[in-house]
């Protein structure tokens, strides 16, 4: 499921559960998108640390994997930011 669909689904569930009117939709979506972005950043940071530990013998490989993780992180965050 795409990030946009996940954010929209979570927003709709919150509006439904809290009986909010839809005028709060944008604020709720922004909060959820920000939480998702922070989660992505923290997860990638943890993954990069693990790569550096596991691939310490092969620094070139560790560097390549870290670069790829950073690229994917930037793509995800760009997509989330463009949604709202």
PyMOL commands that set and color helices and strands:
alter all, ss='L'
color gray80, all
select helices_A, chain A and resi 3-18+22-54+59-83
alter helices_A, ss='H'
color red, helices_A
deselect
rebuild
show_as cartoon
